[in-house]
Amino acid sequence: MYRVTIDKDACEGIFACLVRDDRFVESDDGLADFDTAAAETYRTGDDSVIAELDDDRIADARQAAAACPPGAITVEEVEAVTETDDEVDRQGDCEGSSGAETADERSEEAVCR
């Protein structure tokens, strides 16, 4: 899995990325964006676009980032977190709970049960 981030403050609308990777598109504001249909997850805000992908096209994304004159695009590998892993982590926080001495500790322990 990998993450593509477009810094909208740095993007100058040159669109060299579109030539290297067809998943990059022009947004309504005239800046680079990412095709939402191509991303596993997609978030956008005032200053950035973040798309997470799980495919074999990381080289295309890296070529698009390298072609960006202002360097507005970053590509980084990330580890996928599954719901099962998250559930296990949350359950692990509660295992072995005992000996709560304060009201806050007892309250936290009750939430875990």
C-alpha positions in Angstrom: 0.0 0.0 0.0 1.2 3.5 -0.7 0.1 7.1 -0.2 0.1 9.9 -2.7 -0.1 13.4 -1.3 -0.6 16.6 -3.4 0.3 19.8 -1.6 -2.2 22.2 -3.1 -0.3 25.2 -1.9 2.7 24.1 -3.8 0.9 23.0 -7.0 1.2 25.5 -9.8 -1.2 23.7 -12.2 1.6 22.7 -14.7 0.1 19.2 -14.9 3.3 17.3 -15.8 1.9 14.6 -13.4 -1.1 14.0 -15.7 1.2 13.0 -18.6 3.1 10.4 -16.3 0.1 8.9 -14.5 -3.5 9.0 -15.8 -4.9 8.8 -12.3 -3.9 12.5 -11.8 -6.6 14.8 -13.0 -7.3 18.6 -13.1 -9.6 19.7 -10.4 -12.2 22.5 -10.6 -9.8 24.9 -9.0 -7.2 24.4 -11.8 -4.8 22.4 -9.6 -3.8 18.7 -9.7 -6.1 16.2 -8.0 -6.3 12.4 -7.9 -9.0 10.3 -9.5 -11.2 9.3 -6.5 -12.3 6.0 -8.3 -8.7 4.8 -8.4 -8.0 5.3 -4.7 -8.7 2.9 -1.8 -9.1 5.9 0.4 -9.2 9.6 -0.6 -9.2 12.7 1.6 -9.0 16.3 0.5 -8.7 19.6 2.4 -7.8 23.2 1.9 -4.1 22.5 1.5 -3.8 18.9 0.4 -5.1 15.8 -1.4 -4.3 12.4 0.1 -5.0 9.1 -1.8 -4.1 5.7 -0.5 -3.7 2.9 -3.0 -3.1 -0.8 -3.0 -2.1 -1.7 -6.6 1.0 -2.3 -8.6 1.3 1.3 -10.0 3.6 2.9 -7.4 6.2 3.5 -10.1 3.7 5.5 -12.2 2.9 7.6 -9.1 6.6 8.1 -8.4 7.2 9.2 -12.0 4.4 11.8 -11.7 6.0 13.1 -8.5 9.4 13.3 -10.1 7.9 15.2 -13.0 6.3 17.9 -10.8 8.4 21.0 -11.2 7.4 22.6 -7.8 7.7 19.2 -6.0 4.0 19.3 -4.9 3.6 15.5 -5.0 5.0 13.0 -2.5 4.7 9.2 -2.7 5.4 7.0 0.3 4.9 3.3 1.1 2.6 2.7 4.1 1.4 -0.4 5.9 -2.2 -1.3 5.6 -4.1 -1.6 8.9 -7.0 -4.1 8.8 -10.0 -3.9 11.1 -9.1 -7.2 12.6 -5.7 -5.9 13.6 -7.3 -2.7 15.1 -9.8 -4.8 17.0 -7.0 -7.0 18.4 -5.1 -3.9 19.4 -8.1 -2.4 21.2 -8.8 -5.6 23.0 -5.2 -5.9 24.0 -5.4 -2.6 25.8 -8.0 -4.2 28.2 -6.5 -7.7 28.7 -5.2 -8.3 32.1 -7.0 -5.3 33.6 -7.1 -5.6 37.4 -6.1 -3.8 40.5 -7.8 -0.5 39.5 -7.2 1.8 42.4 -8.7 5.1 41.4 -12.2 5.9 40.1 -10.8 6.8 36.7 -9.0 3.5 36.5 -12.2 1.6 37.5 -14.2 3.5 34.9 -11.7 2.7 32.2 -11.7 -0.9 33.2 -15.5 -1.0 33.0 -15.4 0.3 29.4 -13.0 -2.5 28.4 -15.4 -5.2 29.6 
